[in-house]
Amino acid sequence: AHFIRADDRWTDAWGQEFAVKNWLKPSHAGSDHPTRGKPAVYKEVMEDTSYAVIERIEFDLPWQWPPAGVQPFMKDGKLEDDAIAIGVKSLAKRAWRRPLTEREDKELDALIKEKLKGSQSKIYVLRDLLMAVFADTRFLFYSDVERTQSMRNHELVGRLAAFLWRSVPDKRLYDLADRENAITDTELSAEVKRMLADSRAERFIADFAYSWTDLSKLDQIAINPNYYRWWNPKYKDYMRQEPVAFMKTLLREDLSCLNLLSSEFMVVNDVMAKYYGVALPESGHRFSRVPASEGRGGILAQAAFLLGHSDGEDAHAVNRGVWLRGRLLGDPPRDPPPEVPALSDLDETDPNFAGLSTKERLSIHRKGICLDCHADIDPWGIAMESLDAAGKFRDKILRLTPDQKVKRRILKVDQETEARGSPIKGMSELQKLLREKHTKDFASGFSASMLSFALGRPLSYKEDETLARLAGQFAESDYRMASLIDEIVRLPEFRNPNNKIQ
């Protein structure tokens, strides 16, 4: 593997003179890079900005010549000049997600001619040309180009494929975009239905689940073996798959997303079923539905969420409460003031403090300027205190001395609290409360997350009206994910290639 910079490879492929004039120019890039209007973003300028890119991986496999990836650039089994030219321009159209402009067509013609003239090895010519296409900002970013209806169509199907397949459009989408008329909402809905039924949609499910559940936090938390001697790091591999499999089930079986709040089923494999102590699925290592035990249905009782929002030793009521408010209720709390100490900064050596439950510790922490925010954060997390850092139910809490060798205290779990005026005790009552009184909040929060994911950017106040309408439609559909996606792709904000309201 070689560590290189993307702009260097692009410069090498196109040539220094062309690169100086065109790298990150407004017509090629979708970013707000401060040097967009300047003609010189290349090696010297990028010396302090590194990219880690795997340029080449070599390994032995049974193989044959020509490989499938080279065949589109061949004629009668050989790499011929005209076949290379046709293939590269066809690839550029797909990679850049739209027809080539007249200027781009001429630029590629000149580059292809130059490369073929200066090299005796056509396979190396092809390599350089592919590098020019894929290291180009028109592939790396959504680009601003001359506006024709066909261009807008291509931008729309490119955005649709990126959203639902995390890839480029297929031939059917390209054919739909090539015509002169605008793509209708009815046609978009038909494509959404087709694309969600395709296996490529599993990339969307995995990416959205990873983003929405903050699965990256799972990798940031290390379980302390002094607290959990039975722990095996391999459990994380299966924990990571569970929320993805759960969301896949909701989408594939067209089930209500209210099952994320609470459900009568779980989606587990044999490893996670044993971990939770529930009925083993007949599918073995493959994830499938099984009846949920009390308090186990829904996203909040999944080990990936619980471990990712812990400290590796104990549950973390604040982290869990913050996530619930932000993701399930669509009401993320403000960041704490910089002068406020973290809960972990409180004196662990004080014997009086050491004997306090999490609920009692939080009551001390949220005095003064912390009160307003924590009053609507802590209760949500306290209700989950019966689930430890590893995501297992408990009725006692273990606390160790600072050297973690001698038991300090065994405390009772205190999970009785009041959230937004409603008394609750434990996970089951929390799930029931969310289902009975907060489905409207959930519709808004989940719709906001999906819309932001589809647009590829955070939402702003300009989307408030759109979001309210979208959440209402989501609720009317019985909170079905496919219906929400269908509504999103027909929004003016999604059709607009700049992701801005016109």
GILINLIN-V845526 format. One line per field, one symbol per residue. ss: DSSP state (H for helix, E for strand, - for the rest). psi: psi as a letter, one per 20 degrees, with the letter a starting at -180 (. if undefined). A space follows every 50 residues. Layout:
BEGIN
ss: ???
psi: ???
END
This chain:
BEGIN
ss: -----HHHHHHHHH-HHHHHHH---------------------------- -----------------HHHH---E--E--HHHHHHHHHHHHHHH----- -HHHHHHHHHHHHHHHH----HHHHHHHHHHHHH--HHHH--------HH HHHHHHHHHHHHHH------HHHHHHHH------HHHHHHHHHHHHH--- HHHHHHHHHHHH---HHHHH--------------HHHHHHHHHHHHHHHH HH---EHHHH----EEEE-HHHHHHH-----------EEEE-------HH H-HHHHHH-E----E-HHHHHHHHHHHH--------------HHH----- HHHH---HHHHHHHH--HHHHHHH---HHHHH----E-----E--EEEEE ------EEEEEE---EEEE--EEEEHHHHHHHHHHHH-HHHHHHHHHHHH HHHHH-----HHHHHHHHHHHHHHHH---EHHHHHHHHH--HHHH----- --
psi: qqorphhghgghghqgggghhipkqhihqjrlpijhjqkmnbghhjhjoq popogppprpqprqpqrhihhijqpkjqoqghhggggghgghgghikrqq rgghghggggggggghhjqiohhhggghhhhhghjqhhhhqpqprporhg ghghhghghghhgiilarqahggghhhhrhqqprhghgghhggghhiqhi ihggggggggghjlhhhhiipppoihhnhipphhhhghghhghghghggg ghjlrpiiihgqrjrrorahghghgikrppqiicipprpqqprpjhqrhh jphgggghlajigrqnhggghgggggghikmpqqqqqhipqqhiiqoiio hghhjqrgghghhghjqciiggghhjgghhhhijiipahijqqqiqpppr rhikhppfqoqqpojpapolippqorgghggggghhikhgggggghgggg ggghikrqqrhhjggggggghghgghjklpghgggghgijqhhhhoijkq p.
END
